[in-house]
């Protein structure tokens, strides 16, 4: 999506069903923001955009303490879980609020670090979102983003139904106003947003053990049938109920493969404000 492309209203294709949060609460700063960690130091102020249930946010708060961390999400309901996560970990330098990344309710130059994980793929205007993240970042600070690239997902064995699932998911995500292949576009979006100093990297999640395959396949089978994705996919005419059942079965079939392997490639950007 270019800076001059028409903007579509976007809604979060996954929602916050238990099967979705099962994945989100697994995320940590170590497994999802490793590229950012060398930039963090005690005393920094951090804004975590699209914080969800707050597990990454809490890790960031621990690393920059006594610096203050603010987690924001457009979905207010999930913030109760984020606050509970902070309370369980005894974090007093962490607060949460409802916010839209396109219109952040903070003054210019408010934070040393502005971070977004798996957010830009779901917004109507990723370039505008990066500009807004830049606005609230202090000069010399860092704007960081990491997003999956669905077209670059790869797996073994080649269960045919997973190809159908991926094609349908990418169609539904775009119909919802997002860009499922965001990972490969982050660098370009950052340049369009006006950043001149951008470091672009890539890392992957990989699921290969029996436990990992069971967990990853099970949550995606459940997400396919029970999350907000289903409410977007079927009424939107992108897939039939039978197609969704077939996709869930394909996930379970892959999960039972003794030699199964699945990788999710992510693009990452560190932008100096």
N, C-alpha and C positions, 0 to 999 in steps of 0.2 A: 504494500500500500504506500503510495507516494504521498508527499506532503500536500499535494494539490488534488488528491483523489477525493471524490464525494464521500462524505461521512455517513455511516449508517448507525442507527441506534443499536447498541449492543447490550446483551444480557448474558449473564454467566451461565454457560451451557451445562455445567456440572451441578450447580446448586450445592447444598451442604447436607446431603443425605449421609447417613452413617457410613456407607461404603466409600464415599468421597473423603470424609474426615478420617477414615481408617488409613488412607494414604497420606493425607496432609499432616496428621499428627506423628507420622514416622519421620518427617523431615526435620533435619537438624542443620545448624550452621556448618557442621563438618561435612555432611553428605550433600548439601544443597547450596552452600555459599562459600566453599573453600577458596575460590578465587578472590573473595573479598577480605578474608581473614587477615592477610598481611597488612591491610590498610587500617586495621582497627587498633586503637590504643586507649588506655584508661583515660577517662575524662571527656571523651568525645560525646557529642550529641548526635543521635541517630533517629531517622524517620524510616520506619518499615512500612511500605505501602502494600496493601493487599495482604495483611498479616495473617488472615484466617484464624486458626485456633491458637496461634501464637508460639509454637514450639521453636521456630527459628528466631523469632523476636526475643524470646527469653534467653536464648543462647547469646544473642548479640548484646543484651543487657548485662549478662554476666561478664562478657569480655571488655566492655567499655566502662563498667562501674569504676568510680562513682558518677560517670557521665549519665545523662538522662536519655532514655529511649522512648519513643512514641510509636505505637503500632496503630495503623488505621486500616479500615476495611469498609467497602461500600455496603456490606451486609451486616447490619447491627447485631443480628441474632447470634452470629458466630463469636462475637466479642465476649460473651459470657464465658465461653470455654477458654478463651485467651486469658481473661482475668483470673480464672480458676487455675490455669497453668502457672501464671505469675505468682499467685498466692501460695500454691503448693511448693514452689521453689524459693519462697521467702524473698522475692525480689521487690525492692522498694523504689527502684529507679526506673520503673516501667509503667506507662499509662497507655490507655487505649481510647480511641474515638472513632466515630463514623465519619468517613470522608470519601470524596470522589477524586481520583487522581487527576482528572481534568481541571478541577477547581479546588485545590488544597487550601484549607482555611488557616494558613500560616503566613506570617510576614515574609518578605524577601530575606534571603540570607539567614535562615533560622537554624540550619543543621550542618554539621560537619560531614555527615554521610547520609545519603538518601538511597534506599535499597528497595528493589521490587523483585520478588521471585514468582515466576509463573503468572504474571499480571498482564504484560503488554500483549500477549496473545489473545486476551479476552476483551480488550477495550476498543472502542470505535475509532479512536484517534491516537495511535501509539506515538506518533511524532509529537503531537500536542501534549501528551502525557509526559514525555521526556522533557519537553520545554518547561512544563510546570514543575517537574522534579528539579530541574536546573534552577528555576527561579528561587526555590526555597533552600537551595544548597549554598553555603557560604563560599566566597571566592577561595580557590585552592582546595576546596573539598572534593568529595567523590560522589558521583551518581553511578549506581551499580544496578545491573539487571541481568537476569538469567531466565531463559525460556526454552521449553522443549521445542523440538522440530519433528512433528508427527510423520512427515513424509520420509524422514531419515530413520525412523524406528526400524529395527531389524530383529529377526528371530529365527530360531531353529527348534524343531522341524517346521517345515513350511505347511502349516495347517491352512488349507485354502480359505476357510471361513474367516480367518483373521485378515486376509486381504480385503474381503468384503466389509468387515468391521471397520478397517482403517479408511477405506474409501467413503463409507457412510459417515464416519465421524468427521472427516475433513469437510464434507458437504454440510453437515449440521452446524459445525463450528462457524463456517463462513456465513451460513444463513442466519446465525445468531449475532452476526456483526463482528466476529473475531477473525484472527489469522492463525490457523493451527500450525503453520510452518514458520512461526515467528523467529525461531532460533537463528536461522540463516540470515534474517533481515535486520537483526538488532544493530549491527555495525552501520548499515546504511541509514536506519532510522536515527541513530545518534548523530550522524553527520547532518542529516536533514534538520535535526533539532538545533543545530548550531554548535555542537561540540567539535572542537578541533583537535583535542588530545584524547584519543580513544584507544584503549587496549582491548582487543577482541580475542577471546579464547573459546575453547570447547571442552566439555567433560561429559561423561555419560553415567547414568545409572545402569547397573547390570544385575540381572536376576538369573541365577544358575543353580543354586543349591535346591534340594528338595523343599526346604522351608520357604525359600524365596519364591520358587515357582508356585507353590500352593497359595502363598499370600497374594502375590501379584495377579495370578489368574483368577483367584476367587473374588478379589475386590473389583476387578474389571468386569467379571460376569455379573456381579451384583449391581455395579454402576450402570451397566448396559440395560438392565431390566427394571431398576428401581429408582434411579436418581432423576434429577431434572432433565437429564439428557433424553430420557424416554419421552417426556412430555413435549420436548422440542422435535424429536425425530419422527414420531408417528403422526401427530396432527399436522406437521409441516409437509407430509407427503414424501419424506426422504427414505422411509423404510416401512415395511409392514411389521405387525406384531410377530409374524412368523420369522421375518428376517432378524428381528431382535433376539428371538429365542435361538435361532441358528448361530448368531454371533456369540451369545453367552455359552452355548455348547462348544463352540470352537475354542473359546478361552479355556474352558474346563479340559478339553481334549489336550490343548497345549500344556496345561498345568500337570497333566498326568504323565507326560513324556519324561522318561528317566534321564534323557540326555538333553532336555530342553534348555534353551538359552534365549534371553531377551535383553536388548539394549535400547536405551532411550538417550539419544544424543541431545545435548543442550548447547545453545549459543550463550555466550556471556560477554558483557561489556563493562569496563571500568572507564568512566568518563571524568576527566578533571574539569571542575567547574571554573 
